[in-house]
Every structure is written in C-alpha cells, then in structure tokens.
Amino acid sequence: MVPLYYLLRFIEEDAPFGDVTSETIIPEGVKARAIIIAKQDGVIAGVEEAKALFEHFGIEVCVKRHDGEEVRKGDAILELIGDARAILLVERTALNVMGRMSGIATEVRRLVRKVKKVNPSVRIAGTRKSLLKPIDKRAILIGGGEPHRFSLSDAVLIKDNHLALVPLEEAVRRAKSFSVYKVVEVEVESLEDAIKAARAGADVVMLDNMTPEEIEETVDALKREGLRERVKIEVSGGITPENIESYARLDVDVISLGYLTHSVKNFDVSLEIVGKLG
C-alpha cells in the first residue's frame, strides 16, 4: 500500500484550514452512511489507500471490492459509516486516488492481455514519467505490469545524455564495477550501440525509438554475435496501444510505455451519502 503519510499530504493540500463548507452547514456530531460506486467497467485500484485515509479520520470502512478485481458500472466498492464531516473531508482525495490508480490499472490489464495473446513471455512496464510515483507504480503492479525503476537510486540506466559525456563501454564498465547488486541498463538507438552495450556487459539493453523492423534487425544481429542470451531486451519510445502488438511479436522481453502514467484517463468513481444516522 502507498504509505499513509504520503496520502495525508493530499488531505492537507485540499483542506489546509479545514473543510469550511461542511464545518459551516453540518452540525457537529452528525453521522452518515455513504458508498463509493464504480461509474464504469474496469479494474479497481486504490481501495486500500482510500480505506486507510477514511480509517485515519475515524470512519468505519467495509470493503466490497478489492484491489485488482474487475468491476462493473454501478458496483459498490466501499461502504462508509461515521462522522459526516470526516467523510466529506476525505471524499475528493480518496476518489482522486482511486480514480487515477484504477485508470492506470485498467489500461495496464487491457494491454497485458493484448500483448499476451501475441507473445506470452513479453512483459509490460511503466516508466518514471510521473510525479505521483508511489501511486502510479502500485497501480501498474495491480494491473499486472512491471513498475520499472521507482527512482534514480534503484538501478543504473545509462541514457543518451550520459553517453554524451562518457563513452558507452566506459560507462558500462564504471557501472558494473560500482556494485554487483545494481542492474545495469543501457539505452541505445542503433544496432551498433546495442552490440557495444551487450559486449560491454550490460544486463538490459533498451532499444529506444526504433521501428519494429529495426528492432528485429538488431535482435537478429545480437543472436549472430552470440549476445542475445546475455541480455534482456527492452523496447520503448513511440509505442502506443494501437501499435503495441507489432512490438510484442518480436523477440523482446519488456515493452515500456510512458503513456501508462502520463496519458491514461482517470477511472470514474463517485461517493454518495445514502443515509443520516442517529
């Protein structure tokens, strides 16, 4: 689950001096029953995060649908009982978290299924193109994908701007000598650099912004050189839901898409007060 301290920052941002509307018009001590409902079909995510937020403010939560479950429009996800002001304080933050996470999880699940039909061994991964990494990475996992690096501290990924300063072979040598525990990945845009990276000892070679034809040619060259089995092949750049199958048909291990976190639409969920208690 995403840490509670991280989620509470959104509440603080949304209500730095309290919820003036609820505190003004709802008498203190009023209790209510509410439900959170799916407004479309898809994969629900962010349930544990929403539960933790509501419970932090003293709300009793009954989980009707769990993270990773496929839901239909109209399904109840959570039932809430407690202080009406507290429910309304948390409402928008909880819905925002669930909406974003469910949107990502739904799209990841769809693409994973699409790709697996073509090539069962290929995995779908996200990227670091996000400012909400704890939320987005967990959503990708719930949807059945790979989160990729969580941060710059997790693994070595040598990109074009690094290679503008340090030669490829030297960059890999330095990275490999730094630690035996860190995966070393190199981003390349040509067949020649892919071979250099594999020969230098890279664990993963990312073929960036290459067409399916260029990727196939590069993989064939790695096989001829006896290098294909030494490395994982990741492809990235310019890959969309519309063309992903043409990449999945290739002999690659991972397809990564920034689209999963920078362009996916939120999943529609809503909270409804269904009764006043006491």
N, C-alpha and C positions, 0 to 999 in steps of 0.2 A: 504494500500500500504506500501511496505517497505520504511522506511524513506530515503529521498534523500541524507542526509549526509552520510548514510551507503553506498549507491551505489556509491557516488562520491569517496569513498576511493579506489574503484577498478580502476577508471579512473586514479587517482593519482599514483597508483601502476603500471599501464600499461604504463603511459606516464609521468614519474616524471619530465622530462625536455622537454615535448612536443613530437609531432609525427615527428621525424626527416625526415622520408620519404616523407610524404605529404607536409611538410613545405619546403622541398628542391625542389620538382619537380612540385608542383601545384601552379600556380601563386596566389597571394593573391587576394581575392575578387571573385574567381570563384564560381558560384553557380551550383547546380546539383539537379536532381530528382533521388530518389532511392526508392526501395521497399524491404521489408523484406518478404520472402516467406517461407512457410512450405515445408519441403522436405520429409515429411512422414505424415501419418494419425495419429490423436491423439487429445488430449485435449491441447489447447494452454493456456499458463500462462506466467506471466511476462510482459504482454503487458503494463500495467500501469507503471511498473518500467522502461521499455525501453522508453516509451513516456516521462516520467519525465526527464530522462537523456538527451534525444535529445533536449527537450524544454529548459533545463537549458543552453544548448550551442547555443540557438537561432534558432533551427531548427523547421520548421512548420511540424506538425505531423497530419496525417489523419488516424484514427483507422479504419481498415477494419474488423477485427475480435477481439472480446472482450475476456477477461479472462474467462475461463470456457467453451468457445464454442468448439465444436468438429470441427476440420478442416480436409481437405483432402490434399494430396500431391499436391503442386502447388498453393494452395490458397495464396493470398496476405494478410498479417497480418497488416502491417503498410506501409503507403506511406510517404515519407520524402522529403521536399523541403527546401533548404538552402545552407549555405556555405559548399563547398565540403570538405574542410579541417576538419570542425567540424563533418560532417557526418562520415568521416573516423576515426576521433579520438575516437568517441563513439562506432563505429561499433562492435568491438570484445567484449567489455564489455556488450553491450546490447544483443548480440547474446548469450554470455555465460550465462547471467542471464535468458533469455528466454528459452534457451536450457535445463538448469538444472530444472527450475521450471516446464516447460512443460513435461519433462521426468517424474518427480515425480507426477504431476497432472494426467498424462495419466495412470500411473500404479495404482495410488490410485483409480481412476474411474473404472478401469478394475476389481480390487479386490473388491471394494464396490459392484459392480454389481454381481460378482461371489458369494459373501457371502450372499447378499440379496435374491438371488434365493433359498438359503438353509434355511436362518433364517433372516427374515426382521428386527428383533429387534437388531441384533448384529451390533456394530459399529467398524470401522477400525481406528486405531490410529498410529501415528508415535512414535518416542522416542527422546531422547536427543543425539543420536549418530550422531552428525553433528557439524561442526564448522561454518556453514552458516545458523544458526537458523532462522534469520528473513526471509530469502529467502525460506528455506525449509518448515518452519511452514506454511507460506502463501500458498505455493504450495499445501501442504496437504489439507488445507481448500478449495482451488479452486477445487481440485479433489473430494471433498465430504467426506473427512476424518476428524478425530479429531487430533489436533496438539499435545495433551498431554501437559506435563509441558513445558513452554517456558524456564524456568530457575529454579535453585535451590531455588529461593525465592518464587515461585508460590504456591507450595503445599508441604506437608510433605510426603515423600516417604521413608519409613524405609526399608533398604535393608540388605543383609546378613552381610556386613561389619559393619553396625550399631549394628546388633544383636550379633556380635562377641564381642561387648563391653558392651552392655546393654541388659538385659533380655527383651523378646518380650513384655510381659504385662506391664513392667515398661516403656518401650519405648513408647508404645501407650498412657499410662496414662500421661506421660510428654507432649507428642504432643497434646493431647486433651485439656490439661489444659493451653497450650500456647495461643490458640486463638480459638474462636468459628467460625472464618471465613475461616480457612485453612482446606482443605480436608486432611484427614489422610489415607494414603495408606500403606499397609504392603506387602512386597514381601516374599512369602513363597515357600518352595519346598516339603512340606509334608502335608498330610491330618491333622495330629495332630496340626501343626502350623497354618493351615488355621482356624481350630476351635478356637484355642487360640486367634488369631487375631480378629475374629468375636466377640467372647465373650468379648474381651477387649474393643471393641467399635470402631474398625477400620471402616472407611467409604467405603474403597475399599480394597479387598484382591486380590493381584496379584499372580496367580498360575504360577510359573516360571519353565521352563524346565520340564514340566510334559507331559506325553503322553496323548492322548485323553482318554484312559481308566482310567488313574489315575485322570484326571480332573473330569470325570463322577462320579467316586467313591467319590471324595472329595465333589462335589456338592450334591450328594445324602446324604452324612453324614451331611452336613450343613442343609439340609432340615429336616432330622430326629431330629436334635438338635433345630429346630425352628429358625435357624440363617440365612437361605438363604435370606429372605426378608429384613434383616437388612443391607446387604452389596451389593455393586456392585462387580461383579466378572470379573477381567481382566485376560487374559491368554497371555503369552509371552514366548519367548525363543524357538528356533528351528522351528519356523513357517515360511513356505515358500509359494509362490504361488501354488506350486504343492500339498501341504498337507493342505492348509488353510480351505478347505471345511469340512474336518473331525473335525476341531475345531469349525467351525461355526454351526455344527449340535448340539452342546452341549448347555446346559442351561447356557450360559455366556453372559455378557453384552458388553465386549470390547475385541478385538484382537489387540495387538500392535506388530509392526514389525519394528525393526531397519533397515531391508532391504530397506524400503521405502526411506531412506536418505543415506545409505552407499553403496548401490549396484545397484541402478536404473541407467539405461543408459540415457545419455542426448538425448533430442529430437533434430532432425536435422532441423535447420533453417539457412537461408542464406540471405545476403544483396547484392543486385545488383544495381549498378549505371545504370540507364536506359536513362539518358539524361543530357547534359550540358545545362544550362540555361544562356541566355544573352551573 
